[in-house]
Amino acid sequence: MNELVHNPHDRFFKLIFSDIRIARDFLWNYLPQEAVEIVDLDYLIPENNSHVDENLRESLSDMLYKTKIKGQ
């Protein structure tokens, strides 16, 4: 039986960018230089993609990384 892949672009994106080395390289090459200078690309930590706001509404993101900006 041939299974149909649902959301192939989404799955591909999540698979590729879950590799921190690839995410870092992508950000290094595609962020504006001003952003690269203040974002610590050596400090990328994958975060949960599900969040609940102060009104208890849930939101989802594709990929989320925590980092430092200007050392903070």
N, CA, C, O and CB atoms as a CASP TS submission, in Angstrom:
PFRMAT TS
TARGET T0000
AUTHOR 0000-0000-0000
METHOD Language model
MODEL 1
PARENT N/A
ATOM      1  N   MET     1       0.849  -1.170   0.000  1.00  0.00           N
ATOM      2  CA  MET     1       0.000   0.000   0.000  1.00  0.00           C
ATOM      3  C   MET     1       0.901   1.242   0.000  1.00  0.00           C
ATOM      4  O   MET     1       1.904   1.287   0.712  1.00  0.00           O
ATOM      5  CB  MET     1      -0.970  -0.007   1.229  1.00  0.00           C
ATOM      6  N   ASN     2       0.546   2.221  -0.781  1.00  0.00           N
ATOM      7  CA  ASN     2       1.292   3.469  -0.902  1.00  0.00           C
ATOM      8  C   ASN     2       0.639   4.533  -0.016  1.00  0.00           C
ATOM      9  O   ASN     2      -0.496   4.942  -0.263  1.00  0.00           O
ATOM     10  CB  ASN     2       1.350   3.942  -2.388  1.00  0.00           C
ATOM     11  N   GLU     3       1.363   4.980   1.021  1.00  0.00           N
ATOM     12  CA  GLU     3       0.805   5.988   1.924  1.00  0.00           C
ATOM     13  C   GLU     3       1.046   7.382   1.368  1.00  0.00           C
ATOM     14  O   GLU     3       2.133   7.695   0.885  1.00  0.00           O
ATOM     15  CB  GLU     3       1.418   5.861   3.331  1.00  0.00           C
ATOM     16  N   LEU     4       0.026   8.201   1.445  1.00  0.00           N
ATOM     17  CA  LEU     4       0.125   9.596   1.026  1.00  0.00           C
ATOM     18  C   LEU     4       0.739  10.400   2.158  1.00  0.00           C
ATOM     19  O   LEU     4       0.279  10.323   3.297  1.00  0.00           O
ATOM     20  CB  LEU     4      -1.268  10.168   0.629  1.00  0.00           C
ATOM     21  N   VAL     5       1.777  11.173   1.853  1.00  0.00           N
ATOM     22  CA  VAL     5       2.416  12.014   2.863  1.00  0.00           C
ATOM     23  C   VAL     5       1.630  13.304   2.965  1.00  0.00           C
ATOM     24  O   VAL     5       1.492  14.038   1.986  1.00  0.00           O
ATOM     25  CB  VAL     5       3.914  12.295   2.516  1.00  0.00           C
ATOM     26  N   HIS     6       1.110  13.580   4.165  1.00  0.00           N
ATOM     27  CA  HIS     6       0.371  14.812   4.395  1.00  0.00           C
ATOM     28  C   HIS     6       1.350  15.911   4.764  1.00  0.00           C
ATOM     29  O   HIS     6       2.283  15.688   5.535  1.00  0.00           O
ATOM     30  CB  HIS     6      -0.695  14.627   5.502  1.00  0.00           C
ATOM     31  N   ASN     7       1.137  17.087   4.216  1.00  0.00           N
ATOM     32  CA  ASN     7       1.987  18.248   4.505  1.00  0.00           C
ATOM     33  C   ASN     7       3.469  17.966   4.272  1.00  0.00           C
ATOM     34  O   ASN     7       4.267  18.151   5.190  1.00  0.00           O
ATOM     35  CB  ASN     7       1.779  18.694   5.937  1.00  0.00           C
ATOM     36  N   PRO     8       3.865  17.526   3.078  1.00  0.00           N
ATOM     37  CA  PRO     8       5.271  17.174   2.866  1.00  0.00           C
ATOM     38  C   PRO     8       6.225  18.344   3.065  1.00  0.00           C
ATOM     39  O   PRO     8       7.344  18.145   3.539  1.00  0.00           O
ATOM     40  CB  PRO     8       5.449  16.621   1.483  1.00  0.00           C
ATOM     41  N   HIS     9       5.809  19.567   2.713  1.00  0.00           N
ATOM     42  CA  HIS     9       6.691  20.717   2.886  1.00  0.00           C
ATOM     43  C   HIS     9       6.907  21.007   4.369  1.00  0.00           C
ATOM     44  O   HIS     9       8.023  21.319   4.786  1.00  0.00           O
ATOM     45  CB  HIS     9       6.111  21.953   2.178  1.00  0.00           C
ATOM     46  N   ASP    10       5.856  20.905   5.154  1.00  0.00           N
ATOM     47  CA  ASP    10       5.946  21.134   6.591  1.00  0.00           C
ATOM     48  C   ASP    10       6.838  20.086   7.247  1.00  0.00           C
ATOM     49  O   ASP    10       7.685  20.421   8.075  1.00  0.00           O
ATOM     50  CB  ASP    10       4.550  21.118   7.225  1.00  0.00           C
ATOM     51  N   ARG    11       6.656  18.849   6.890  1.00  0.00           N
ATOM     52  CA  ARG    11       7.477  17.777   7.457  1.00  0.00           C
ATOM     53  C   ARG    11       8.943  17.946   7.071  1.00  0.00           C
ATOM     54  O   ARG    11       9.834  17.755   7.898  1.00  0.00           O
ATOM     55  CB  ARG    11       6.965  16.407   6.991  1.00  0.00           C
ATOM     56  N   PHE    12       9.186  18.304   5.821  1.00  0.00           N
ATOM     57  CA  PHE    12      10.556  18.523   5.352  1.00  0.00           C
ATOM     58  C   PHE    12      11.199  19.668   6.137  1.00  0.00           C
ATOM     59  O   PHE    12      12.328  19.539   6.609  1.00  0.00           O
ATOM     60  CB  PHE    12      10.573  18.830   3.828  1.00  0.00           C
ATOM     61  N   PHE    13      10.485  20.787   6.278  1.00  0.00           N
ATOM     62  CA  PHE    13      10.988  21.944   7.016  1.00  0.00           C
ATOM     63  C   PHE    13      11.352  21.549   8.450  1.00  0.00           C
ATOM     64  O   PHE    13      12.440  21.872   8.927  1.00  0.00           O
ATOM     65  CB  PHE    13       9.940  23.079   7.020  1.00  0.00           C
ATOM     66  N   LYS    14      10.455  20.860   9.126  1.00  0.00           N
ATOM     67  CA  LYS    14      10.692  20.478  10.516  1.00  0.00           C
ATOM     68  C   LYS    14      11.858  19.504  10.644  1.00  0.00           C
ATOM     69  O   LYS    14      12.646  19.598  11.585  1.00  0.00           O
ATOM     70  CB  LYS    14       9.435  19.860  11.111  1.00  0.00           C
ATOM     71  N   LEU    15      11.970  18.583   9.715  1.00  0.00           N
ATOM     72  CA  LEU    15      13.069  17.627   9.746  1.00  0.00           C
ATOM     73  C   LEU    15      14.409  18.339   9.552  1.00  0.00           C
ATOM     74  O   LEU    15      15.349  18.117  10.314  1.00  0.00           O
ATOM     75  CB  LEU    15      12.873  16.550   8.665  1.00  0.00           C
ATOM     76  N   ILE    16      14.491  19.183   8.544  1.00  0.00           N
ATOM     77  CA  ILE    16      15.750  19.866   8.235  1.00  0.00           C
ATOM     78  C   ILE    16      16.128  20.848   9.335  1.00  0.00           C
ATOM     79  O   ILE    16      17.266  20.826   9.806  1.00  0.00           O
ATOM     80  CB  ILE    16      15.645  20.598   6.894  1.00  0.00           C
ATOM     81  N   PHE    17      15.217  21.700   9.752  1.00  0.00           N
ATOM     82  CA  PHE    17      15.558  22.748  10.705  1.00  0.00           C
ATOM     83  C   PHE    17      15.577  22.276  12.157  1.00  0.00           C
ATOM     84  O   PHE    17      15.871  23.068  13.052  1.00  0.00           O
ATOM     85  CB  PHE    17      14.593  23.876  10.567  1.00  0.00           C
ATOM     86  N   SER    18      15.269  21.003  12.409  1.00  0.00           N
ATOM     87  CA  SER    18      15.459  20.467  13.755  1.00  0.00           C
ATOM     88  C   SER    18      16.933  20.181  14.007  1.00  0.00           C
ATOM     89  O   SER    18      17.336  19.977  15.152  1.00  0.00           O
ATOM     90  CB  SER    18      14.625  19.189  13.954  1.00  0.00           C
ATOM     91  N   ASP    19      17.741  20.165  12.949  1.00  0.00           N
ATOM     92  CA  ASP    19      19.197  20.032  13.072  1.00  0.00           C
ATOM     93  C   ASP    19      19.759  21.431  13.352  1.00  0.00           C
ATOM     94  O   ASP    19      19.710  22.308  12.490  1.00  0.00           O
ATOM     95  CB  ASP    19      19.842  19.397  11.759  1.00  0.00           C
ATOM     96  N   ILE    20      20.286  21.628  14.551  1.00  0.00           N
ATOM     97  CA  ILE    20      20.757  22.957  14.960  1.00  0.00           C
ATOM     98  C   ILE    20      21.834  23.484  14.020  1.00  0.00           C
ATOM     99  O   ILE    20      21.884  24.686  13.756  1.00  0.00           O
ATOM    100  CB  ILE    20      21.297  22.912  16.388  1.00  0.00           C
ATOM    101  N   ARG    21      22.695  22.606  13.511  1.00  0.00           N
ATOM    102  CA  ARG    21      23.750  23.056  12.586  1.00  0.00           C
ATOM    103  C   ARG    21      23.159  23.666  11.323  1.00  0.00           C
ATOM    104  O   ARG    21      23.651  24.678  10.824  1.00  0.00           O
ATOM    105  CB  ARG    21      24.672  21.886  12.214  1.00  0.00           C
ATOM    106  N   ILE    22      22.106  23.050  10.812  1.00  0.00           N
ATOM    107  CA  ILE    22      21.460  23.567   9.604  1.00  0.00           C
ATOM    108  C   ILE    22      20.733  24.866   9.907  1.00  0.00           C
ATOM    109  O   ILE    22      20.809  25.817   9.129  1.00  0.00           O
ATOM    110  CB  ILE    22      20.479  22.533   9.024  1.00  0.00           C
ATOM    111  N   ALA    23      20.027  24.914  11.037  1.00  0.00           N
ATOM    112  CA  ALA    23      19.321  26.143  11.426  1.00  0.00           C
ATOM    113  C   ALA    23      20.312  27.294  11.584  1.00  0.00           C
ATOM    114  O   ALA    23      20.057  28.400  11.107  1.00  0.00           O
ATOM    115  CB  ALA    23      18.533  25.930  12.744  1.00  0.00           C
ATOM    116  N   ARG    24      21.439  27.042  12.249  1.00  0.00           N
ATOM    117  CA  ARG    24      22.469  28.072  12.461  1.00  0.00           C
ATOM    118  C   ARG    24      23.006  28.567  11.113  1.00  0.00           C
ATOM    119  O   ARG    24      23.125  29.773  10.892  1.00  0.00           O
ATOM    120  CB  ARG    24      23.632  27.513  13.334  1.00  0.00           C
ATOM    121  N   ASP    25      23.325  27.643  10.231  1.00  0.00           N
ATOM    122  CA  ASP    25      23.864  28.010   8.923  1.00  0.00           C
ATOM    123  C   ASP    25      22.853  28.836   8.132  1.00  0.00           C
ATOM    124  O   ASP    25      23.213  29.829   7.500  1.00  0.00           O
ATOM    125  CB  ASP    25      24.256  26.753   8.133  1.00  0.00           C
ATOM    126  N   PHE    26      21.584  28.422   8.169  1.00  0.00           N
ATOM    127  CA  PHE    26      20.539  29.162   7.465  1.00  0.00           C
ATOM    128  C   PHE    26      20.431  30.588   8.004  1.00  0.00           C
ATOM    129  O   PHE    26      20.411  31.549   7.235  1.00  0.00           O
ATOM    130  CB  PHE    26      19.186  28.439   7.594  1.00  0.00           C
ATOM    131  N   LEU    27      20.361  30.719   9.333  1.00  0.00           N
ATOM    132  CA  LEU    27      20.243  32.048   9.942  1.00  0.00           C
ATOM    133  C   LEU    27      21.461  32.905   9.629  1.00  0.00           C
ATOM    134  O   LEU    27      21.319  34.091   9.334  1.00  0.00           O
ATOM    135  CB  LEU    27      20.063  31.930  11.459  1.00  0.00           C
ATOM    136  N   TRP    28      22.649  32.327   9.689  1.00  0.00           N
ATOM    137  CA  TRP    28      23.889  33.049   9.391  1.00  0.00           C
ATOM    138  C   TRP    28      23.852  33.618   7.969  1.00  0.00           C
ATOM    139  O   TRP    28      24.292  34.742   7.728  1.00  0.00           O
ATOM    140  CB  TRP    28      25.113  32.118   9.564  1.00  0.00           C
ATOM    141  N   ASN    29      23.330  32.837   7.046  1.00  0.00           N
ATOM    142  CA  ASN    29      23.341  33.244   5.634  1.00  0.00           C
ATOM    143  C   ASN    29      22.169  34.131   5.223  1.00  0.00           C
ATOM    144  O   ASN    29      22.283  34.872   4.247  1.00  0.00           O
ATOM    145  CB  ASN    29      23.349  32.029   4.771  1.00  0.00           C
ATOM    146  N   TYR    30      21.042  34.075   5.943  1.00  0.00           N
ATOM    147  CA  TYR    30      19.860  34.785   5.479  1.00  0.00           C
ATOM    148  C   TYR    30      19.353  35.901   6.388  1.00  0.00           C
ATOM    149  O   TYR    30      18.517  36.702   5.970  1.00  0.00           O
ATOM    150  CB  TYR    30      18.785  33.821   5.283  1.00  0.00           C
ATOM    151  N   LEU    31      19.847  35.965   7.620  1.00  0.00           N
ATOM    152  CA  LEU    31      19.488  37.120   8.455  1.00  0.00           C
ATOM    153  C   LEU    31      20.262  38.340   7.973  1.00  0.00           C
ATOM    154  O   LEU    31      21.372  38.199   7.461  1.00  0.00           O
ATOM    155  CB  LEU    31      19.783  36.841   9.967  1.00  0.00           C
ATOM    156  N   PRO    32      19.702  39.525   8.126  1.00  0.00           N
ATOM    157  CA  PRO    32      20.474  40.737   7.811  1.00  0.00           C
ATOM    158  C   PRO    32      21.718  40.795   8.706  1.00  0.00           C
ATOM    159  O   PRO    32      21.680  40.345   9.851  1.00  0.00           O
ATOM    160  CB  PRO    32      19.598  42.024   8.000  1.00  0.00           C
ATOM    161  N   GLN    33      22.794  41.338   8.195  1.00  0.00           N
ATOM    162  CA  GLN    33      24.053  41.407   8.927  1.00  0.00           C
ATOM    163  C   GLN    33      23.889  42.055  10.301  1.00  0.00           C
ATOM    164  O   GLN    33      24.534  41.637  11.263  1.00  0.00           O
ATOM    165  CB  GLN    33      25.078  42.175   8.118  1.00  0.00           C
ATOM    166  N   GLU    34      23.032  43.069  10.399  1.00  0.00           N
ATOM    167  CA  GLU    34      22.805  43.731  11.687  1.00  0.00           C
ATOM    168  C   GLU    34      22.261  42.741  12.722  1.00  0.00           C
ATOM    169  O   GLU    34      22.605  42.823  13.901  1.00  0.00           O
ATOM    170  CB  GLU    34      21.828  44.915  11.519  1.00  0.00           C
ATOM    171  N   ALA    35      21.417  41.810  12.284  1.00  0.00           N
ATOM    172  CA  ALA    35      20.857  40.808  13.190  1.00  0.00           C
ATOM    173  C   ALA    35      21.918  39.774  13.569  1.00  0.00           C
ATOM    174  O   ALA    35      22.011  39.382  14.732  1.00  0.00           O
ATOM    175  CB  ALA    35      19.641  40.114  12.544  1.00  0.00           C
ATOM    176  N   VAL    36      22.708  39.335  12.607  1.00  0.00           N
ATOM    177  CA  VAL    36      23.763  38.352  12.872  1.00  0.00           C
ATOM    178  C   VAL    36      24.741  38.880  13.924  1.00  0.00           C
ATOM    179  O   VAL    36      25.265  38.113  14.732  1.00  0.00           O
ATOM    180  CB  VAL    36      24.518  38.005  11.567  1.00  0.00           C
ATOM    181  N   GLU    37      24.980  40.178  13.910  1.00  0.00           N
ATOM    182  CA  GLU    37      25.930  40.780  14.845  1.00  0.00           C
ATOM    183  C   GLU    37      25.430  40.802  16.285  1.00  0.00           C
ATOM    184  O   GLU    37      26.245  40.884  17.204  1.00  0.00           O
ATOM    185  CB  GLU    37      26.245  42.179  14.410  1.00  0.00           C
ATOM    186  N   ILE    38      24.125  40.732  16.511  1.00  0.00           N
ATOM    187  CA  ILE    38      23.603  40.806  17.877  1.00  0.00           C
ATOM    188  C   ILE    38      22.983  39.499  18.373  1.00  0.00           C
ATOM    189  O   ILE    38      22.761  39.339  19.573  1.00  0.00           O
ATOM    190  CB  ILE    38      22.579  41.897  17.962  1.00  0.00           C
ATOM    191  N   VAL    39      22.704  38.566  17.463  1.00  0.00           N
ATOM    192  CA  VAL    39      22.097  37.281  17.834  1.00  0.00           C
ATOM    193  C   VAL    39      23.205  36.254  18.031  1.00  0.00           C
ATOM    194  O   VAL    39      24.072  36.103  17.170  1.00  0.00           O
ATOM    195  CB  VAL    39      21.079  36.798  16.745  1.00  0.00           C
ATOM    196  N   ASP    40      23.181  35.547  19.158  1.00  0.00           N
ATOM    197  CA  ASP    40      24.183  34.522  19.440  1.00  0.00           C
ATOM    198  C   ASP    40      23.767  33.218  18.769  1.00  0.00           C
ATOM    199  O   ASP    40      22.990  32.442  19.326  1.00  0.00           O
ATOM    200  CB  ASP    40      24.362  34.321  20.973  1.00  0.00           C
ATOM    201  N   LEU    41      24.288  32.987  17.576  1.00  0.00           N
ATOM    202  CA  LEU    41      23.924  31.791  16.816  1.00  0.00           C
ATOM    203  C   LEU    41      24.586  30.524  17.361  1.00  0.00           C
ATOM    204  O   LEU    41      24.242  29.416  16.950  1.00  0.00           O
ATOM    205  CB  LEU    41      24.300  31.973  15.358  1.00  0.00           C
ATOM    206  N   ASP    42      25.533  30.687  18.285  1.00  0.00           N
ATOM    207  CA  ASP    42      26.132  29.524  18.930  1.00  0.00           C
ATOM    208  C   ASP    42      25.302  29.065  20.126  1.00  0.00           C
ATOM    209  O   ASP    42      25.569  28.014  20.708  1.00  0.00           O
ATOM    210  CB  ASP    42      27.559  29.840  19.372  1.00  0.00           C
ATOM    211  N   TYR    43      24.310  29.847  20.485  1.00  0.00           N
ATOM    212  CA  TYR    43      23.435  29.531  21.613  1.00  0.00           C
ATOM    213  C   TYR    43      22.010  29.374  21.072  1.00  0.00           C
ATOM    214  O   TYR    43      21.155  30.231  21.298  1.00  0.00           O
ATOM    215  CB  TYR    43      23.507  30.649  22.729  1.00  0.00           C
ATOM    216  N   LEU    44      21.769  28.292  20.369  1.00  0.00           N
ATOM    217  CA  LEU    44      20.433  27.981  19.865  1.00  0.00           C
ATOM    218  C   LEU    44      19.917  26.762  20.616  1.00  0.00           C
ATOM    219  O   LEU    44      20.535  25.697  20.597  1.00  0.00           O
ATOM    220  CB  LEU    44      20.448  27.728  18.317  1.00  0.00           C
ATOM    221  N   ILE    45      18.781  26.931  21.273  1.00  0.00           N
ATOM    222  CA  ILE    45      18.184  25.843  22.043  1.00  0.00           C
ATOM    223  C   ILE    45      16.769  25.620  21.528  1.00  0.00           C
ATOM    224  O   ILE    45      15.948  26.537  21.559  1.00  0.00           O
ATOM    225  CB  ILE    45      18.182  26.161  23.578  1.00  0.00           C
ATOM    226  N   PRO    46      16.471  24.402  21.050  1.00  0.00           N
ATOM    227  CA  PRO    46      15.104  24.120  20.588  1.00  0.00           C
ATOM    228  C   PRO    46      14.111  24.294  21.738  1.00  0.00           C
ATOM    229  O   PRO    46      14.376  23.881  22.866  1.00  0.00           O
ATOM    230  CB  PRO    46      15.007  22.682  20.007  1.00  0.00           C
ATOM    231  N   GLU    47      12.973  24.907  21.441  1.00  0.00           N
ATOM    232  CA  GLU    47      11.929  25.152  22.435  1.00  0.00           C
ATOM    233  C   GLU    47      10.651  24.437  22.019  1.00  0.00           C
ATOM    234  O   GLU    47      10.483  24.056  20.861  1.00  0.00           O
ATOM    235  CB  GLU    47      11.672  26.670  22.607  1.00  0.00           C
ATOM    236  N   ASN    48       9.765  24.266  22.975  1.00  0.00           N
ATOM    237  CA  ASN    48       8.465  23.675  22.709  1.00  0.00           C
ATOM    238  C   ASN    48       7.707  24.576  21.729  1.00  0.00           C
ATOM    239  O   ASN    48       7.736  25.800  21.858  1.00  0.00           O
ATOM    240  CB  ASN    48       7.660  23.479  24.031  1.00  0.00           C
ATOM    241  N   ASN    49       7.039  23.977  20.763  1.00  0.00           N
ATOM    242  CA  ASN    49       6.329  24.793  19.770  1.00  0.00           C
ATOM    243  C   ASN    49       4.882  25.088  20.154  1.00  0.00           C
ATOM    244  O   ASN    49       4.135  25.642  19.347  1.00  0.00           O
ATOM    245  CB  ASN    49       6.354  24.099  18.432  1.00  0.00           C
ATOM    246  N   SER    50       4.479  24.732  21.357  1.00  0.00           N
ATOM    247  CA  SER    50       3.130  24.994  21.834  1.00  0.00           C
ATOM    248  C   SER    50       3.210  25.996  22.980  1.00  0.00           C
ATOM    249  O   SER    50       3.996  25.816  23.910  1.00  0.00           O
ATOM    250  CB  SER    50       2.423  23.679  22.285  1.00  0.00           C
ATOM    251  N   HIS    51       2.403  27.048  22.916  1.00  0.00           N
ATOM    252  CA  HIS    51       2.418  28.083  23.942  1.00  0.00           C
ATOM    253  C   HIS    51       0.996  28.469  24.326  1.00  0.00           C
ATOM    254  O   HIS    51       0.087  28.475  23.497  1.00  0.00           O
ATOM    255  CB  HIS    51       3.193  29.315  23.456  1.00  0.00           C
ATOM    256  N   VAL    52       0.830  28.788  25.594  1.00  0.00           N
ATOM    257  CA  VAL    52      -0.455  29.256  26.097  1.00  0.00           C
ATOM    258  C   VAL    52      -0.242  30.681  26.591  1.00  0.00           C
ATOM    259  O   VAL    52       0.636  30.928  27.418  1.00  0.00           O
ATOM    260  CB  VAL    52      -1.017  28.318  27.241  1.00  0.00           C
ATOM    261  N   ASP    53      -1.046  31.625  26.085  1.00  0.00           N
ATOM    262  CA  ASP    53      -0.881  33.024  26.483  1.00  0.00           C
ATOM    263  C   ASP    53      -1.639  33.322  27.773  1.00  0.00           C
ATOM    264  O   ASP    53      -2.240  32.430  28.371  1.00  0.00           O
ATOM    265  CB  ASP    53      -1.361  33.958  25.364  1.00  0.00           C
ATOM    266  N   GLU    54      -1.604  34.589  28.197  1.00  0.00           N
ATOM    267  CA  GLU    54      -2.226  34.985  29.465  1.00  0.00           C
ATOM    268  C   GLU    54      -3.742  34.795  29.471  1.00  0.00           C
ATOM    269  O   GLU    54      -4.346  34.727  30.541  1.00  0.00           O
ATOM    270  CB  GLU    54      -1.901  36.431  29.764  1.00  0.00           C
ATOM    271  N   ASN    55      -4.368  34.708  28.289  1.00  0.00           N
ATOM    272  CA  ASN    55      -5.814  34.464  28.189  1.00  0.00           C
ATOM    273  C   ASN    55      -6.123  32.982  27.971  1.00  0.00           C
ATOM    274  O   ASN    55      -7.242  32.610  27.616  1.00  0.00           O
ATOM    275  CB  ASN    55      -6.413  35.292  27.046  1.00  0.00           C
ATOM    276  N   LEU    56      -5.101  32.142  28.191  1.00  0.00           N
ATOM    277  CA  LEU    56      -5.205  30.694  28.061  1.00  0.00           C
ATOM    278  C   LEU    56      -5.529  30.233  26.643  1.00  0.00           C
ATOM    279  O   LEU    56      -6.154  29.192  26.439  1.00  0.00           O
ATOM    280  CB  LEU    56      -6.250  30.182  28.999  1.00  0.00           C
ATOM    281  N   ARG    57      -5.091  31.026  25.672  1.00  0.00           N
ATOM    282  CA  ARG    57      -5.250  30.620  24.276  1.00  0.00           C
ATOM    283  C   ARG    57      -3.963  29.942  23.829  1.00  0.00           C
ATOM    284  O   ARG    57      -2.867  30.451  24.063  1.00  0.00           O
ATOM    285  CB  ARG    57      -5.590  31.845  23.357  1.00  0.00           C
ATOM    286  N   GLU    58      -4.106  28.795  23.188  1.00  0.00           N
ATOM    287  CA  GLU    58      -2.944  28.049  22.726  1.00  0.00           C
ATOM    288  C   GLU    58      -2.573  28.480  21.315  1.00  0.00           C
ATOM    289  O   GLU    58      -3.441  28.732  20.480  1.00  0.00           O
ATOM    290  CB  GLU    58      -3.213  26.538  22.775  1.00  0.00           C
ATOM    291  N   SER    59      -1.273  28.559  21.062  1.00  0.00           N
ATOM    292  CA  SER    59      -0.794  28.809  19.715  1.00  0.00           C
ATOM    293  C   SER    59       0.361  27.859  19.433  1.00  0.00           C
ATOM    294  O   SER    59       1.061  27.428  20.349  1.00  0.00           O
ATOM    295  CB  SER    59      -0.360  30.293  19.536  1.00  0.00           C
ATOM    296  N   LEU    60       0.550  27.541  18.174  1.00  0.00           N
ATOM    297  CA  LEU    60       1.610  26.637  17.743  1.00  0.00           C
ATOM    298  C   LEU    60       2.509  27.348  16.748  1.00  0.00           C
ATOM    299  O   LEU    60       2.054  28.189  15.972  1.00  0.00           O
ATOM    300  CB  LEU    60       1.023  25.349  17.123  1.00  0.00           C
ATOM    301  N   SER    61       3.779  27.006  16.778  1.00  0.00           N
ATOM    302  CA  SER    61       4.710  27.521  15.784  1.00  0.00           C
ATOM    303  C   SER    61       5.390  26.335  15.107  1.00  0.00           C
ATOM    304  O   SER    61       5.416  25.233  15.655  1.00  0.00           O
ATOM    305  CB  SER    61       5.763  28.482  16.433  1.00  0.00           C
ATOM    306  N   ASP    62       5.937  26.562  13.919  1.00  0.00           N
ATOM    307  CA  ASP    62       6.605  25.478  13.202  1.00  0.00           C
ATOM    308  C   ASP    62       7.865  25.034  13.944  1.00  0.00           C
ATOM    309  O   ASP    62       7.992  23.871  14.326  1.00  0.00           O
ATOM    310  CB  ASP    62       6.957  25.917  11.771  1.00  0.00           C
ATOM    311  N   MET    63       8.772  25.948  14.140  1.00  0.00           N
ATOM    312  CA  MET    63      10.023  25.680  14.839  1.00  0.00           C
ATOM    313  C   MET    63      10.326  26.889  15.702  1.00  0.00           C
ATOM    314  O   MET    63      10.092  28.028  15.299  1.00  0.00           O
ATOM    315  CB  MET    63      11.197  25.380  13.841  1.00  0.00           C
ATOM    316  N   LEU    64      10.837  26.637  16.872  1.00  0.00           N
ATOM    317  CA  LEU    64      11.144  27.737  17.768  1.00  0.00           C
ATOM    318  C   LEU    64      12.474  27.446  18.443  1.00  0.00           C
ATOM    319  O   LEU    64      12.671  26.379  19.026  1.00  0.00           O
ATOM    320  CB  LEU    64      10.014  27.946  18.817  1.00  0.00           C
ATOM    321  N   TYR    65      13.381  28.407  18.357  1.00  0.00           N
ATOM    322  CA  TYR    65      14.669  28.312  19.028  1.00  0.00           C
ATOM    323  C   TYR    65      14.818  29.458  20.008  1.00  0.00           C
ATOM    324  O   TYR    65      14.393  30.581  19.737  1.00  0.00           O
ATOM    325  CB  TYR    65      15.822  28.317  18.011  1.00  0.00           C
ATOM    326  N   LYS    66      15.417  29.171  21.137  1.00  0.00           N
ATOM    327  CA  LYS    66      15.765  30.197  22.122  1.00  0.00           C
ATOM    328  C   LYS    66      17.219  30.569  21.859  1.00  0.00           C
ATOM    329  O   LYS    66      18.043  29.710  21.546  1.00  0.00           O
ATOM    330  CB  LYS    66      15.547  29.691  23.617  1.00  0.00           C
ATOM    331  N   THR    67      17.526  31.858  21.990  1.00  0.00           N
ATOM    332  CA  THR    67      18.900  32.319  21.806  1.00  0.00           C
ATOM    333  C   THR    67      19.140  33.540  22.658  1.00  0.00           C
ATOM    334  O   THR    67      18.246  33.979  23.382  1.00  0.00           O
ATOM    335  CB  THR    67      19.191  32.627  20.329  1.00  0.00           C
ATOM    336  N   LYS    68      20.317  34.086  22.583  1.00  0.00           N
ATOM    337  CA  LYS    68      20.657  35.312  23.283  1.00  0.00           C
ATOM    338  C   LYS    68      20.794  36.441  22.263  1.00  0.00           C
ATOM    339  O   LYS    68      21.325  36.253  21.168  1.00  0.00           O
ATOM    340  CB  LYS    68      21.966  35.139  24.107  1.00  0.00           C
ATOM    341  N   ILE    69      20.309  37.600  22.646  1.00  0.00           N
ATOM    342  CA  ILE    69      20.465  38.812  21.829  1.00  0.00           C
ATOM    343  C   ILE    69      21.207  39.816  22.674  1.00  0.00           C
ATOM    344  O   ILE    69      20.781  40.171  23.773  1.00  0.00           O
ATOM    345  CB  ILE    69      19.078  39.387  21.340  1.00  0.00           C
ATOM    346  N   LYS    70      22.312  40.263  22.146  1.00  0.00           N
ATOM    347  CA  LYS    70      23.195  41.186  22.893  1.00  0.00           C
ATOM    348  C   LYS    70      23.553  40.605  24.255  1.00  0.00           C
ATOM    349  O   LYS    70      23.587  41.322  25.256  1.00  0.00           O
ATOM    350  CB  LYS    70      22.519  42.569  23.071  1.00  0.00           C
ATOM    351  N   GLY    71      23.817  39.308  24.286  1.00  0.00           N
ATOM    352  CA  GLY    71      24.255  38.642  25.502  1.00  0.00           C
ATOM    353  C   GLY    71      23.176  38.313  26.516  1.00  0.00           C
ATOM    354  O   GLY    71      23.482  37.742  27.563  1.00  0.00           O
ATOM    355  N   GLN    72      21.940  38.648  26.245  1.00  0.00           N
ATOM    356  CA  GLN    72      20.855  38.389  27.192  1.00  0.00           C
ATOM    357  C   GLN    72      19.865  37.393  26.616  1.00  0.00           C
ATOM    358  O   GLN    72      18.881  37.051  27.272  1.00  0.00           O
ATOM    359  CB  GLN    72      20.138  39.691  27.561  1.00  0.00           C
TER
END
